[in-house]
Amino acid sequence: MNEQFSVVLTLYRRPYNLIGQVEAILDQTIRPSEILLFQDKVENEIIEIPSSIKDKFDNIKIATKNVGVWGRFDFARSAKNELIFLFDDDTIPGNKWFENCLNEMKKEEALYGTNGVLMDRPKDYPLKNSFQQIGWNGPNLHTVPVDFVGHCWFFKKKWLDYLFENTENMQAYKICAEDMTFSYKLQQYGIKTLVPPHPMSELQMWGNCILNDTNSHTDKNGLSGNKENLKKYNLAMNELLKSGFIPLVSFNSFKIKRLNSLILLLKRIIWVVKLFSKNKQKLQKIKIVYISKIINRFYNYDKG
């Protein structure tokens, strides 16, 4: 796999993080060949790009109107490389984050992110106790499949076409839904969403090393700190569920039901064997029928 990749940073209301982000990117064990900056417009405010790092960017796009969280993904299509890291403005990675993701992408081509969301009650997301977080907000030793990811995304450039394919209804939410929609669209093409390892002992591998209020719900500049925005998140998720998004909790529940069916079938076989153990001819016929059923069910279970 070609390890040439681009990085897209976002500037909105938190310019105080931008210098730290650039420094963290330049300190990576594997450096990008291109660093881009997308600055969304803040109404009635002037947000300046720190002069000390302006020359670190290969391209800077300053929006003339507020385009919400979707604009940076659209801008990422201008990247010159096939592989892209895209960051929120509150996310500063450890110096092995790129190396971590590139290694995982070699094993399996998927959408990777630093903060994964696993929904326990999808229709209630993002209410309290309706989901759990994996990654920098819930360290994991091994790569974990999740419903969707945020804060930093690592993906193939061509997948951005899927994100903007017939998703005008989701784009209308403007300040949210890009994260969940990305995973939903990739799911349609058989592409998983994963969180690479975030071991407690190696913070260098993490996609985000800010462990303070600058990216918590208490940050006044964070979109998730607004109750009205949280309602929009819930509406967006329910719209995706109606459109066919399959959360892992539903998928795993379906698998468990099929597995339970197989267990029941095996119990019946044991009962039949005991019942007809004295009649070998009958037993032989029954065994062939049931073994055939088991093979078919296991084959279908594995495929599902």
SELO-833973 format. One record per residue (C-alpha): residue number from 1; residue in three letters; chain; x, y, z. Coordinates in nm, 2 decimals. Example, Ala and Ser with C-alpha at 12.3 -4.5 7.8 and 13.67 -1.06 7.14 Angstrom:
BEGIN
> 1;ala;A;1.23;-0.45;0.78
> 2;ser;A;1.37;-0.11;0.71
% end
This chain:
BEGIN
> 1;met;A;0.00;0.00;0.00
> 2;asn;A;0.12;0.35;-0.09
> 3;glu;A;0.20;0.53;0.23
> 4;gln;A;0.17;0.88;0.08
> 5;phe;A;-0.12;1.05;0.25
> 6;ser;A;-0.28;1.39;0.31
> 7;val;A;-0.39;1.55;0.64
> 8;val;A;-0.69;1.79;0.65
> 9;leu;A;-0.72;2.01;0.96
> 10;thr;A;-1.03;2.22;1.05
> 11;leu;A;-1.04;2.57;1.19
> 12;tyr;A;-1.36;2.70;1.34
> 13;arg;A;-1.38;2.86;1.68
> 14;arg;A;-1.07;2.69;1.84
> 15;pro;A;-0.76;2.85;1.69
> 16;tyr;A;-0.58;2.78;2.02
> 17;asn;A;-0.56;2.41;1.92
> 18;leu;A;-0.42;2.46;1.57
> 19;ile;A;-0.06;2.52;1.66
> 20;gly;A;-0.06;2.21;1.88
> 21;gln;A;-0.22;2.01;1.60
> 22;val;A;0.04;2.11;1.34
> 23;glu;A;0.33;2.04;1.59
> 24;ala;A;0.19;1.69;1.66
> 25;ile;A;0.15;1.62;1.29
> 26;leu;A;0.51;1.73;1.21
> 27;asp;A;0.63;1.51;1.50
> 28;gln;A;0.47;1.19;1.37
> 29;thr;A;0.69;0.88;1.30
> 30;ile;A;0.54;0.89;0.95
> 31;arg;A;0.49;1.23;0.81
> 32;pro;A;0.22;1.33;0.55
> 33;ser;A;0.32;1.46;0.21
> 34;glu;A;0.05;1.72;0.23
> 35;ile;A;-0.12;1.93;0.50
> 36;leu;A;-0.44;2.11;0.41
> 37;leu;A;-0.66;2.35;0.62
> 38;phe;A;-1.03;2.42;0.59
> 39;gln;A;-1.16;2.72;0.78
> 40;asp;A;-1.53;2.75;0.81
> 41;lys;A;-1.69;3.09;0.85
> 42;val;A;-1.79;3.20;1.19
> 43;glu;A;-2.07;3.46;1.18
> 44;asn;A;-1.99;3.79;1.34
> 45;glu;A;-1.64;3.68;1.44
> 46;ile;A;-1.30;3.70;1.29
> 47;ile;A;-1.09;3.39;1.36
> 48;glu;A;-0.73;3.44;1.25
> 49;ile;A;-0.49;3.16;1.14
> 50;pro;A;-0.18;3.18;1.36
> 51;ser;A;0.09;3.35;1.15
> 52;ser;A;0.36;3.12;1.29
> 53;ile;A;0.21;2.81;1.11
> 54;lys;A;0.06;2.95;0.80
> 55;asp;A;0.35;2.83;0.58
> 56;lys;A;0.30;2.48;0.71
> 57;phe;A;-0.01;2.43;0.49
> 58;asp;A;0.00;2.33;0.13
> 59;asn;A;-0.34;2.47;0.07
> 60;ile;A;-0.58;2.68;0.28
> 61;lys;A;-0.95;2.71;0.20
> 62;ile;A;-1.15;2.98;0.38
> 63;ala;A;-1.52;2.94;0.34
> 64;thr;A;-1.72;3.26;0.25
> 65;lys;A;-2.02;3.13;0.44
> 66;asn;A;-2.08;2.89;0.72
> 67;val;A;-2.11;2.54;0.56
> 68;gly;A;-2.12;2.33;0.88
> 69;val;A;-1.93;2.01;0.95
> 70;trp;A;-1.98;1.87;0.59
> 71;gly;A;-1.77;2.14;0.42
> 72;arg;A;-1.43;2.00;0.53
> 73;phe;A;-1.52;1.65;0.39
> 74;asp;A;-1.61;1.81;0.06
> 75;phe;A;-1.28;2.01;0.07
> 76;ala;A;-1.09;1.69;0.14
> 77;arg;A;-1.18;1.58;-0.22
> 78;ser;A;-0.91;1.82;-0.34
> 79;ala;A;-0.64;1.63;-0.16
> 80;lys;A;-0.37;1.49;-0.39
> 81;asn;A;-0.33;1.15;-0.21
> 82;glu;A;-0.55;0.84;-0.20
> 83;leu;A;-0.53;0.82;0.18
> 84;ile;A;-0.66;1.10;0.40
> 85;phe;A;-0.66;1.18;0.77
> 86;leu;A;-0.92;1.44;0.86
> 87;phe;A;-0.93;1.60;1.21
> 88;asp;A;-1.18;1.79;1.42
> 89;asp;A;-1.04;2.12;1.56
> 90;asp;A;-1.02;1.97;1.91
> 91;thr;A;-0.80;1.67;1.84
> 92;ile;A;-0.43;1.64;1.89
> 93;pro;A;-0.28;1.29;1.81
> 94;gly;A;0.01;1.10;1.97
> 95;asn;A;0.32;1.08;1.75
> 96;lys;A;0.24;0.72;1.64
> 97;trp;A;-0.12;0.77;1.54
> 98;phe;A;-0.05;0.78;1.16
> 99;glu;A;0.17;0.47;1.19
> 100;asn;A;-0.10;0.30;1.39
> 101;cys;A;-0.37;0.36;1.14
> 102;leu;A;-0.15;0.28;0.83
> 103;asn;A;-0.06;-0.05;0.99
> 104;glu;A;-0.43;-0.14;1.05
> 105;met;A;-0.53;-0.03;0.70
> 106;lys;A;-0.27;-0.27;0.56
> 107;lys;A;-0.45;-0.55;0.75
> 108;glu;A;-0.80;-0.44;0.65
> 109;glu;A;-0.93;-0.16;0.44
> 110;ala;A;-1.18;0.02;0.65
> 111;leu;A;-1.28;0.36;0.79
> 112;tyr;A;-1.07;0.42;1.10
> 113;gly;A;-1.12;0.68;1.38
> 114;thr;A;-1.00;0.78;1.72
> 115;asn;A;-1.34;0.79;1.90
> 116;gly;A;-1.58;0.51;1.82
> 117;val;A;-1.94;0.50;1.91
> 118;leu;A;-2.11;0.17;1.99
> 119;met;A;-2.49;0.22;2.03
> 120;asp;A;-2.67;0.01;2.29
> 121;arg;A;-3.00;0.18;2.22
> 122;pro;A;-2.97;0.33;1.87
> 123;lys;A;-3.31;0.51;1.87
> 124;asp;A;-3.21;0.70;2.18
> 125;tyr;A;-2.87;0.81;2.07
> 126;pro;A;-2.70;1.03;2.21
> 127;leu;A;-2.90;1.02;2.54
> 128;lys;A;-2.71;0.91;2.85
> 129;asn;A;-2.64;0.53;2.87
> 130;ser;A;-2.76;0.48;2.51
> 131;phe;A;-2.41;0.43;2.38
> 132;gln;A;-2.05;0.35;2.47
> 133;gln;A;-1.73;0.50;2.34
> 134;ile;A;-1.42;0.32;2.22
> 135;gly;A;-1.08;0.47;2.16
> 136;trp;A;-0.93;0.78;2.33
> 137;asn;A;-1.26;0.80;2.54
> 138;gly;A;-1.25;0.42;2.62
> 139;pro;A;-0.90;0.27;2.56
> 140;asn;A;-0.89;-0.06;2.36
> 141;leu;A;-0.60;-0.30;2.32
> 142;his;A;-0.71;-0.44;1.99
> 143;thr;A;-0.89;-0.30;1.68
> 144;val;A;-1.27;-0.28;1.75
> 145;pro;A;-1.56;-0.26;1.51
> 146;val;A;-1.80;0.03;1.59
> 147;asp;A;-2.11;0.20;1.45
> 148;phe;A;-1.93;0.52;1.36
> 149;val;A;-1.63;0.72;1.45
> 150;gly;A;-1.54;1.09;1.51
> 151;his;A;-1.27;1.34;1.61
> 152;cys;A;-1.03;1.20;1.35
> 153;trp;A;-1.11;0.99;1.04
> 154;phe;A;-0.87;0.79;0.82
> 155;phe;A;-1.01;0.68;0.49
> 156;lys;A;-0.96;0.64;0.12
> 157;lys;A;-1.03;0.95;-0.09
> 158;lys;A;-1.27;0.77;-0.33
> 159;trp;A;-1.50;0.69;-0.03
> 160;leu;A;-1.59;1.06;-0.01
> 161;asp;A;-1.80;1.01;-0.32
> 162;tyr;A;-2.01;0.76;-0.12
> 163;leu;A;-2.05;1.01;0.16
> 164;phe;A;-2.21;1.26;-0.08
> 165;glu;A;-2.40;1.01;-0.28
> 166;asn;A;-2.78;1.07;-0.23
> 167;thr;A;-2.73;1.21;0.12
> 168;glu;A;-2.88;1.56;0.07
> 169;asn;A;-3.13;1.49;0.34
> 170;met;A;-2.85;1.43;0.59
> 171;gln;A;-2.64;1.72;0.47
> 172;ala;A;-2.93;1.94;0.55
> 173;tyr;A;-2.86;1.89;0.92
> 174;lys;A;-2.54;2.09;0.85
> 175;ile;A;-2.39;2.09;1.21
> 176;cys;A;-2.40;1.71;1.25
> 177;ala;A;-2.46;1.37;1.09
> 178;glu;A;-2.15;1.36;0.87
> 179;asp;A;-1.99;1.10;1.10
> 180;met;A;-2.28;0.86;1.12
> 181;thr;A;-2.37;0.91;0.75
> 182;phe;A;-2.01;0.82;0.64
> 183;ser;A;-2.03;0.49;0.82
> 184;tyr;A;-2.38;0.42;0.69
> 185;lys;A;-2.28;0.48;0.33
> 186;leu;A;-1.96;0.27;0.36
> 187;gln;A;-2.17;-0.01;0.52
> 188;gln;A;-2.37;-0.02;0.19
> 189;tyr;A;-2.05;-0.10;0.01
> 190;gly;A;-1.93;-0.36;0.27
> 191;ile;A;-1.67;-0.14;0.43
> 192;lys;A;-1.64;-0.15;0.81
> 193;thr;A;-1.58;0.12;1.06
> 194;leu;A;-1.31;0.04;1.31
> 195;val;A;-1.11;0.19;1.60
> 196;pro;A;-0.74;0.10;1.59
> 197;pro;A;-0.57;0.01;1.92
> 198;his;A;-0.55;0.27;2.19
> 199;pro;A;-0.36;0.09;2.47
> 200;met;A;-0.34;0.26;2.80
> 201;ser;A;0.04;0.21;2.81
> 202;glu;A;0.11;0.38;2.48
> 203;leu;A;-0.05;0.72;2.44
> 204;gln;A;0.17;0.78;2.14
> 205;met;A;-0.06;0.55;1.94
> 206;trp;A;-0.38;0.74;2.03
> 207;gly;A;-0.56;0.96;1.79
> 208;asn;A;-0.62;1.22;2.05
> 209;cys;A;-0.41;1.31;2.35
> 210;ile;A;-0.61;1.60;2.48
> 211;leu;A;-0.76;1.48;2.81
> 212;asn;A;-0.91;1.81;2.93
> 213;asp;A;-1.22;2.02;2.88
> 214;thr;A;-1.13;2.14;2.53
> 215;asn;A;-1.31;1.85;2.38
> 216;ser;A;-1.56;1.76;2.64
> 217;his;A;-1.93;1.85;2.64
> 218;thr;A;-1.84;2.14;2.87
> 219;asp;A;-1.65;2.33;2.60
> 220;lys;A;-1.86;2.62;2.50
> 221;asn;A;-1.72;2.60;2.14
> 222;gly;A;-1.81;2.23;2.11
> 223;leu;A;-2.12;2.15;1.90
> 224;ser;A;-2.21;1.85;2.13
> 225;gly;A;-2.23;2.09;2.43
> 226;asn;A;-2.56;2.24;2.30
> 227;lys;A;-2.88;2.06;2.40
> 228;glu;A;-3.06;2.16;2.07
> 229;asn;A;-2.77;2.01;1.88
> 230;leu;A;-2.81;1.68;2.07
> 231;lys;A;-3.17;1.67;1.96
> 232;lys;A;-3.05;1.71;1.60
> 233;tyr;A;-2.81;1.42;1.65
> 234;asn;A;-3.10;1.20;1.76
> 235;leu;A;-3.32;1.30;1.47
> 236;ala;A;-3.04;1.23;1.23
> 237;met;A;-2.97;0.89;1.37
> 238;asn;A;-3.34;0.79;1.35
> 239;glu;A;-3.35;0.91;0.99
> 240;leu;A;-3.05;0.69;0.91
> 241;leu;A;-3.21;0.39;1.09
> 242;lys;A;-3.52;0.43;0.88
> 243;ser;A;-3.30;0.45;0.57
> 244;gly;A;-3.15;0.11;0.65
> 245;phe;A;-2.85;0.18;0.87
> 246;ile;A;-2.78;-0.14;1.07
> 247;pro;A;-2.62;-0.08;1.41
> 248;leu;A;-2.39;-0.35;1.54
> 249;val;A;-2.62;-0.42;1.83
> 250;ser;A;-2.89;-0.52;1.57
> 251;phe;A;-2.65;-0.72;1.36
> 252;asn;A;-2.51;-0.90;1.66
> 253;ser;A;-2.85;-0.97;1.79
> 254;phe;A;-2.94;-1.14;1.46
> 255;lys;A;-2.62;-1.35;1.47
> 256;ile;A;-2.70;-1.46;1.83
> 257;lys;A;-3.05;-1.57;1.72
> 258;arg;A;-2.91;-1.78;1.44
> 259;leu;A;-2.65;-1.93;1.68
> 260;asn;A;-2.92;-2.02;1.93
> 261;ser;A;-3.11;-2.19;1.65
> 262;leu;A;-2.80;-2.40;1.57
> 263;ile;A;-2.77;-2.49;1.94
> 264;leu;A;-3.14;-2.60;1.95
> 265;leu;A;-3.08;-2.81;1.64
> 266;leu;A;-2.78;-2.99;1.80
> 267;lys;A;-2.99;-3.06;2.11
> 268;arg;A;-3.26;-3.22;1.89
> 269;ile;A;-2.99;-3.44;1.72
> 270;ile;A;-2.87;-3.56;2.06
> 271;trp;A;-3.23;-3.65;2.15
> 272;val;A;-3.29;-3.83;1.82
> 273;val;A;-2.97;-4.03;1.86
> 274;lys;A;-3.07;-4.14;2.20
> 275;leu;A;-3.42;-4.23;2.09
> 276;phe;A;-3.32;-4.43;1.79
> 277;ser;A;-2.99;-4.58;1.91
> 278;lys;A;-3.14;-4.93;1.90
> 279;asn;A;-3.24;-4.90;1.54
> 280;lys;A;-2.92;-4.85;1.34
> 281;gln;A;-3.08;-4.83;0.99
> 282;lys;A;-3.32;-4.55;1.10
> 283;leu;A;-3.05;-4.38;1.29
> 284;gln;A;-2.82;-4.37;0.98
> 285;lys;A;-3.10;-4.20;0.77
> 286;ile;A;-3.18;-3.95;1.04
> 287;lys;A;-2.81;-3.87;1.09
> 288;ile;A;-2.77;-3.79;0.72
> 289;val;A;-3.07;-3.56;0.72
> 290;tyr;A;-2.97;-3.37;1.03
> 291;ile;A;-2.60;-3.34;0.94
> 292;ser;A;-2.70;-3.20;0.60
> 293;lys;A;-2.92;-2.94;0.78
> 294;ile;A;-2.63;-2.85;1.02
> 295;ile;A;-2.39;-2.80;0.73
> 296;asn;A;-2.64;-2.57;0.55
> 297;arg;A;-2.71;-2.37;0.85
> 298;phe;A;-2.35;-2.32;0.95
> 299;tyr;A;-2.27;-2.22;0.59
> 300;asn;A;-2.54;-1.96;0.59
> 301;tyr;A;-2.45;-1.84;0.94
> 302;asp;A;-2.09;-1.79;0.84
> 303;lys;A;-2.20;-1.60;0.53
> 304;gly;A;-2.43;-1.37;0.73
% end
